[in-house]
């Protein structure tokens, strides 16, 4: 189950947009953010999430909580997403 940001063409997990997932009975609550407030594609992303999550056995309801803190930034992205988007990946020094 992968939901792709339609503008960036990278999945929302690797973009670091998902802050939390909680399942209680048949309800899945997803806490997330967007790359920018007022994102014109937010409804598309929310609909794609709802469609993907309700395909999971036992999940009949999806609640999406959109939050703006902590603020999203490039540091929230996985190295894979950064590479896909051409963003330099910092090399981590394991000695420090």
C-alpha positions, 0 to 999 in steps of 0.5 A, a space after each residue: 500500500 503506497 500513496 504517492 504525492 502527485 506533485 513530487 512523485 514520491 510516496 508520502 512515508 518516504 517524504 516524512 509526511 506521516 507522523 503517526 498511525 493508530 488503529 483502534 478497532 476498525 478505525 485507523 487514525 493517521 496524523 500527518 502533515 503536508 509539505 506546505 500549508 494550503 497544498 492544492 493537492 491535499 484532498 487528492 492525498 487524503 482521498 488516496 490515503 483513505 482508499 489505501 487504508 480501507 483496503 486493509 482487512 479490518 479497517 472500515 474507517 479512516 480519520 486523517 488529522 492534519 497537523 503543522 507541528 512539528 514543521 515538515 522539512 527536508 530532514 524528515 525525508 528518507 535518503 531514498 526520497 532525497 536521492 529520487 528528488 536530486 537532493 544531496 544526502 549527507 554522509 553520516 560519520 559513524 565515529 562521532 
